[in-house]
């Protein structure tokens, strides 16, 4: 975890080779994959995955996933990498949000969040899972005026 936080790639590889548990949690319930996702560090993410890390772990105090963390921050390359390695697309955290919802609600509608939404939708994320209040992603995007995200969701057949 320290190697991940400090972007010490050779140290991470050496620790993994020596048997370090890449799925261990720190005090905040972050694993190496979630640390890399939040830090927008695709290289560390790939090192962890190559070392056997699980992209499906439920992490953080929000019972989320690394994919949700990366999506909310608009870390589109990390999102695409996690999708490639079978991260769960439609996990719902304890805020009642999926990665798609977080990319909209906590995103800024800018290019990286648009790319994140596109990656999630293209990968088959369910565009109609509503948040805890029953509001679907398309309505959330419309509320925020995120035109490009609205187009992506409408093209995917999302319900308002």
MIDOSE-1310 file (N, C-alpha, C; in nm, 2 decimals, decimal comma, always signed):
residues 160
xxxx	+0,08/-0,12/+0,00/+0,00/+0,00/+0,00/+0,09/+0,13/+0,00; +0,19/+0,12/+0,08/+0,28/+0,24/+0,08/+0,34/+0,26/-0,06; +0,39/+0,15/-0,12/+0,44/+0,15/-0,26/+0,34/+0,21/-0,35; +0,22/+0,17/-0,34/+0,11/+0,23/-0,43/+0,09/+0,38/-0,41
xxxx	+0,09/+0,42/-0,28/+0,07/+0,56/-0,25/+0,19/+0,64/-0,31; +0,30/+0,59/-0,30/+0,42/+0,66/-0,34/+0,46/+0,64/-0,49; +0,38/+0,56/-0,56/+0,41/+0,53/-0,70/+0,55/+0,46/-0,72; +0,58/+0,38/-0,63/+0,70/+0,30/-0,63/+0,68/+0,17/-0,70
xxxx	+0,69/+0,17/-0,83/+0,65/+0,06/-0,91/+0,74/-0,06/-0,89; +0,87/-0,04/-0,89/+0,96/-0,15/-0,87/+0,94/-0,21/-0,73; +0,92/-0,13/-0,64/+0,90/-0,18/-0,50/+0,77/-0,26/-0,50; +0,67/-0,22/-0,56/+0,54/-0,29/-0,56/+0,56/-0,43/-0,63
xxxx	+0,63/-0,43/-0,74/+0,66/-0,56/-0,81/+0,74/-0,65/-0,72; +0,84/-0,60/-0,65/+0,92/-0,68/-0,56/+0,84/-0,74/-0,45; +0,75/-0,65/-0,39/+0,67/-0,69/-0,28/+0,57/-0,80/-0,32; +0,51/-0,78/-0,44/+0,42/-0,88/-0,49/+0,49/-1,01/-0,51
xxxx	+0,61/-1,00/-0,57/+0,69/-1,13/-0,60/+0,72/-1,20/-0,47; +0,74/-1,12/-0,37/+0,78/-1,18/-0,24/+0,66/-1,23/-0,16; +0,54/-1,22/-0,22/+0,42/-1,27/-0,15/+0,32/-1,17/-0,08; +0,35/-1,04/-0,11/+0,26/-0,94/-0,04/+0,11/-0,97/-0,09
xxxx	+0,02/-0,95/+0,01/-0,12/-0,96/-0,02/-0,17/-0,84/-0,09; -0,20/-0,84/-0,22/-0,24/-0,72/-0,29/-0,39/-0,69/-0,26; -0,46/-0,78/-0,20/-0,60/-0,76/-0,17/-0,62/-0,72/-0,02; -0,51/-0,69/+0,05/-0,53/-0,65/+0,19/-0,58/-0,51/+0,19
xxxx	-0,65/-0,47/+0,30/-0,71/-0,34/+0,32/-0,63/-0,26/+0,42; -0,63/-0,13/+0,40/-0,57/-0,04/+0,50/-0,68/+0,00/+0,60; -0,66/+0,10/+0,68/-0,76/+0,14/+0,78/-0,88/+0,20/+0,72; -0,87/+0,25/+0,60/-0,99/+0,31/+0,53/-1,06/+0,21/+0,44
xxxx	-1,02/+0,08/+0,45/-1,07/-0,02/+0,36/-1,04/+0,00/+0,21; -0,92/+0,05/+0,19/-0,87/+0,06/+0,05/-0,77/-0,05/+0,03; -0,78/-0,11/-0,09/-0,67/-0,21/-0,13/-0,58/-0,14/-0,23; -0,49/-0,21/-0,28/-0,39/-0,15/-0,38/-0,47/-0,10/-0,50
xxxx	-0,56/-0,17/-0,55/-0,64/-0,13/-0,67/-0,72/+0,00/-0,65; -0,78/+0,01/-0,53/-0,85/+0,13/-0,50/-0,76/+0,25/-0,48; -0,65/+0,22/-0,42/-0,55/+0,33/-0,41/-0,50/+0,38/-0,54; -0,47/+0,29/-0,64/-0,43/+0,32/-0,77/-0,55/+0,39/-0,85
xxxx	-0,67/+0,35/-0,83/-0,79/+0,41/-0,89/-0,80/+0,55/-0,85; -0,80/+0,58/-0,72/-0,81/+0,72/-0,67/-0,70/+0,81/-0,71; -0,58/+0,75/-0,72/-0,46/+0,83/-0,75/-0,45/+0,85/-0,91; -0,54/+0,79/-0,98/-0,53/+0,80/-1,13/-0,40/+0,74/-1,18
xxxx	-0,37/+0,62/-1,13/-0,24/+0,56/-1,16/-0,26/+0,43/-1,23; -0,28/+0,43/-1,36/-0,30/+0,31/-1,44/-0,18/+0,21/-1,43; -0,06/+0,26/-1,42/+0,05/+0,17/-1,41/+0,05/+0,09/-1,29; +0,02/+0,15/-1,17/+0,01/+0,07/-1,05/-0,10/-0,02/-1,05
xxxx	-0,21/+0,02/-1,11/-0,33/-0,07/-1,13/-0,29/-0,19/-1,21; -0,22/-0,18/-1,32/-0,18/-0,29/-1,40/-0,08/-0,38/-1,32; +0,00/-0,33/-1,24/+0,10/-0,41/-1,16/+0,02/-0,49/-1,06; -0,08/-0,43/-0,99/-0,16/-0,50/-0,90/-0,24/-0,61/-0,96
xxxx	-0,30/-0,58/-1,08/-0,38/-0,68/-1,15/-0,29/-0,80/-1,19; -0,17/-0,77/-1,24/-0,08/-0,87/-1,28/-0,04/-0,95/-1,16; -0,04/-0,89/-1,05/+0,00/-0,96/-0,92/-0,12/-1,04/-0,86; -0,23/-1,05/-0,93/-0,34/-1,12/-0,88/-0,45/-1,05/-0,80
xxxx	-0,44/-0,92/-0,80/-0,54/-0,84/-0,73/-0,68/-0,86/-0,78; -0,78/-0,85/-0,70/-0,92/-0,87/-0,73/-0,99/-0,74/-0,76; -1,03/-0,72/-0,88/-1,10/-0,60/-0,92/-1,24/-0,59/-0,87; -1,29/-0,69/-0,80/-1,43/-0,69/-0,76/-1,45/-0,67/-0,61
xxxx	-1,34/-0,64/-0,54/-1,35/-0,62/-0,39/-1,44/-0,50/-0,36; -1,52/-0,52/-0,25/-1,60/-0,41/-0,20/-1,51/-0,34/-0,10; -1,49/-0,21/-0,13/-1,39/-0,13/-0,05/-1,45/-0,01/+0,01; -1,37/+0,06/+0,09/-1,40/+0,19/+0,15/-1,52/+0,19/+0,25
xxxx	-1,53/+0,29/+0,32/-1,64/+0,30/+0,41/-1,78/+0,31/+0,34; -1,78/+0,33/+0,21/-1,90/+0,34/+0,13/-1,94/+0,21/+0,07; -1,87/+0,10/+0,10/-1,90/-0,03/+0,04/-1,91/-0,02/-0,11; -1,81/+0,05/-0,16/-1,80/+0,07/-0,31/-1,70/-0,03/-0,37
xxxx	-1,65/+0,01/-0,48/-1,55/-0,06/-0,56/-1,45/+0,04/-0,61; -1,34/-0,01/-0,66/-1,24/+0,08/-0,72/-1,30/+0,14/-0,84; -1,39/+0,07/-0,92/-1,45/+0,13/-1,03/-1,54/+0,25/-1,00; -1,61/+0,24/-0,89/-1,69/+0,35/-0,85/-1,60/+0,47/-0,81
xxxx	-1,50/+0,44/-0,74/-1,40/+0,55/-0,70/-1,34/+0,62/-0,82; -1,30/+0,54/-0,92/-1,24/+0,60/-1,04/-1,34/+0,67/-1,12; -1,46/+0,62/-1,13/-1,57/+0,68/-1,21/-1,61/+0,82/-1,15; -1,62/+0,83/-1,02/-1,66/+0,95/-0,96/-1,55/+1,06/-0,98
xxxx	-1,43/+1,02/-1,00/-1,32/+1,12/-1,02/-1,29/+1,14/-1,17; -1,36/+1,07/-1,25/-1,33/+1,08/-1,40/-1,20/+1,03/-1,44; -1,15/+0,93/-1,38/-1,02/+0,87/-1,42/-1,05/+0,76/-1,52; -1,08/+0,81/-1,65/-1,13/+0,73/-1,75/-1,04/+0,62/-1,80
xxxx	-0,91/+0,64/-1,80/-0,82/+0,52/-1,83/-0,82/+0,41/-1,73; -0,83/+0,45/-1,60/-0,84/+0,36/-1,50/-0,97/+0,28/-1,51; -1,08/+0,36/-1,54/-1,21/+0,29/-1,56/-1,21/+0,19/-1,67; -1,15/+0,23/-1,78/-1,14/+0,13/-1,89/-1,06/+0,01/-1,86
xxxx	-0,95/+0,03/-1,78/-0,87/-0,08/-1,74/-0,94/-0,18/-1,64; -1,01/-0,12/-1,55/-1,09/-0,20/-1,45/-1,20/-0,28/-1,53; -1,26/-0,21/-1,62/-1,37/-0,28/-1,70/-1,30/-0,40/-1,78; -1,19/-0,38/-1,84/-1,12/-0,48/-1,91/-1,09/-0,60/-1,82
xxxx	-1,07/-0,58/-1,69/-1,04/-0,69/-1,60/-1,16/-0,72/-1,51; -1,28/-0,71/-1,56/-1,40/-0,76/-1,51/-1,44/-0,70/-1,37; -1,41/-0,57/-1,35/-1,47/-0,50/-1,24/-1,62/-0,50/-1,25; -1,69/-0,51/-1,14/-1,84/-0,52/-1,15/-1,90/-0,38/-1,19
xxxx	-1,97/-0,38/-1,30/-2,02/-0,26/-1,36/-2,14/-0,20/-1,28; -2,22/-0,28/-1,22/-2,34/-0,23/-1,16/-2,35/-0,24/-1,01; -2,23/-0,25/-0,94/-2,23/-0,26/-0,80/-2,30/-0,13/-0,74; -2,38/-0,15/-0,64/-2,44/-0,03/-0,57/-2,38/-0,02/-0,44
xxxx	-2,33/+0,10/-0,41/-2,26/+0,13/-0,28/-2,37/+0,16/-0,17; -2,32/+0,19/-0,05/-2,42/+0,22/+0,05/-2,48/+0,36/+0,04; -2,44/+0,44/-0,06/-2,51/+0,56/-0,09/-2,62/+0,54/-0,19; -2,63/+0,42/-0,24/-2,73/+0,37/-0,34/-2,69/+0,43/-0,48
xxxx	-2,56/+0,43/-0,50/-2,51/+0,48/-0,63/-2,42/+0,37/-0,70; -2,43/+0,37/-0,83/-2,34/+0,28/-0,91/-2,23/+0,37/-0,96; -2,13/+0,31/-1,03/-2,02/+0,39/-1,09/-2,08/+0,49/-1,19; -2,18/+0,45/-1,27/-2,24/+0,54/-1,36/-2,30/+0,66/-1,29
xxxx	-2,38/+0,64/-1,19/-2,44/+0,75/-1,11/-2,33/+0,84/-1,05; -2,23/+0,78/-0,99/-2,12/+0,86/-0,93/-2,05/+0,95/-1,04; -2,03/+0,90/-1,16/-1,97/+0,98/-1,26/-2,05/+1,10/-1,30; -2,18/+1,08/-1,28/-2,28/+1,20/-1,31/-2,29/+1,29/-1,19
xxxx	-2,33/+1,23/-1,08/-2,36/+1,31/-0,96/-2,23/+1,38/-0,91; -2,12/+1,31/-0,90/-2,00/+1,37/-0,85/-1,90/+1,42/-0,95; -1,94/+1,40/-1,08/-1,86/+1,45/-1,19/-1,88/+1,59/-1,23; -1,81/+1,64/-1,32/-1,83/+1,78/-1,37/-1,88/+1,79/-1,51
xxxx	-1,91/+1,68/-1,57/-1,96/+1,68/-1,71/-1,86/+1,71/-1,81; -1,73/+1,72/-1,77/-1,62/+1,75/-1,86/-1,58/+1,63/-1,94; -1,47/+1,64/-2,02/-1,43/+1,54/-2,11/-1,39/+1,40/-2,04; -1,33/+1,41/-1,93/-1,29/+1,28/-1,86/-1,42/+1,21/-1,80
xxxx	-1,51/+1,29/-1,75/-1,63/+1,22/-1,70/-1,72/+1,17/-1,82; -1,72/+1,24/-1,93/-1,79/+1,20/-2,05/-1,73/+1,07/-2,10; -1,59/+1,06/-2,10/-1,52/+0,94/-2,15/-1,55/+0,83/-2,05; -1,56/+0,86/-1,92/-1,59/+0,76/-1,82/-1,73/+0,70/-1,84
xxxx	-1,83/+0,79/-1,86/-1,97/+0,74/-1,89/-1,97/+0,66/-2,01; -1,91/+0,70/-2,12/-1,90/+0,63/-2,24/-1,85/+0,49/-2,22; -1,74/+0,48/-2,15/-1,67/+0,35/-2,13/-1,77/+0,26/-2,05; -1,84/+0,31/-1,95/-1,93/+0,23/-1,87/-2,05/+0,18/-1,95
xxxx	-2,10/+0,27/-2,03/-2,22/+0,24/-2,11/-2,18/+0,14/-2,22; -2,07/+0,16/-2,29/-2,02/+0,07/-2,39/-1,99/-0,07/-2,34; -1,95/-0,07/-2,21/-1,92/-0,20/-2,15/-2,05/-0,28/-2,10; -2,16/-0,21/-2,11/-2,29/-0,27/-2,07/-2,34/-0,24/-1,93
xxxx	-2,29/-0,13/-1,87/-2,35/-0,09/-1,74/-2,50/-0,06/-1,76; -2,58/-0,10/-1,66/-2,72/-0,08/-1,67/-2,75/+0,07/-1,65; -2,81/+0,13/-1,76/-2,83/+0,28/-1,76/-2,96/+0,31/-1,69; -3,03/+0,21/-1,64/-3,16/+0,24/-1,58/-3,16/+0,21/-1,43
xxxx	-3,05/+0,18/-1,37/-3,05/+0,16/-1,22/-3,06/+0,30/-1,16; -3,16/+0,32/-1,08/-3,19/+0,45/-1,01/-3,11/+0,46/-0,88; -3,10/+0,58/-0,84/-3,03/+0,60/-0,71/-3,13/+0,57/-0,60; -3,10/+0,60/-0,47/-3,18/+0,57/-0,36/-3,31/+0,64/-0,36
xxxx	-3,32/+0,75/-0,43/-3,44/+0,83/-0,44/-3,53/+0,80/-0,56; -3,48/+0,70/-0,64/-3,56/+0,65/-0,75/-3,53/+0,73/-0,88; -3,42/+0,81/-0,88/-3,38/+0,90/-0,99/-3,28/+0,82/-1,08; -3,31/+0,81/-1,21/-3,22/+0,74/-1,30/-3,11/+0,83/-1,35
xxxx	-3,01/+0,76/-1,41/-2,89/+0,84/-1,46/-2,93/+0,95/-1,56; -3,02/+0,92/-1,65/-3,06/+1,02/-1,75/-3,12/+1,14/-1,69; -3,20/+1,12/-1,59/-3,26/+1,24/-1,52/-3,16/+1,31/-1,44; -3,06/+1,24/-1,38/-2,95/+1,31/-1,31/-2,87/+1,39/-1,40
xxxx	-2,84/+1,34/-1,52/-2,76/+1,41/-1,62/-2,84/+1,54/-1,67; -2,97/+1,52/-1,69/-3,05/+1,63/-1,74/-3,05/+1,74/-1,63; -3,07/+1,70/-1,50/-3,07/+1,80/-1,39/-2,94/+1,89/-1,39; -2,83/+1,83/-1,43/-2,70/+1,90/-1,43/-2,67/+1,96/-1,56
xxxx	-2,75/+1,94/-1,67/-2,72/+2,00/-1,80/-2,60/+1,94/-1,87; -2,57/+1,81/-1,85/-2,46/+1,75/-1,91/-2,49/+1,69/-2,04; -2,49/+1,78/-2,15/-2,54/+1,75/-2,28/-2,48/+1,62/-2,34; -2,35/+1,61/-2,33/-2,28/+1,49/-2,39/-2,32/+1,36/-2,32
xxxx	-2,33/+1,37/-2,19/-2,37/+1,25/-2,12/-2,51/+1,21/-2,15; -2,60/+1,31/-2,16/-2,74/+1,29/-2,20/-2,74/+1,22/-2,33; -2,67/+1,26/-2,43/-2,66/+1,20/-2,56/-2,62/+1,05/-2,55; -2,52/+1,02/-2,47/-2,47/+0,89/-2,45/-2,58/+0,80/-2,39
xxxx	-2,65/+0,85/-2,29/-2,75/+0,77/-2,22/-2,87/+0,76/-2,31; -2,91/+0,86/-2,38/-3,03/+0,85/-2,47/-3,00/+0,75/-2,58; -2,88/+0,75/-2,64/-2,84/+0,65/-2,74/-2,84/+0,51/-2,69; -2,82/+0,49/-2,56/-2,82/+0,36/-2,50/-2,96/+0,32/-2,46
xxxx	-3,06/+0,40/-2,49/-3,20/+0,37/-2,45/-3,24/+0,39/-2,31; -3,17/+0,48/-2,24/-3,20/+0,50/-2,10/-3,33/+0,57/-2,08; -3,40/+0,53/-1,98/-3,53/+0,58/-1,94/-3,51/+0,71/-1,85; -3,59/+0,81/-1,87/-3,58/+0,93/-1,78/-3,61/+0,90/-1,64
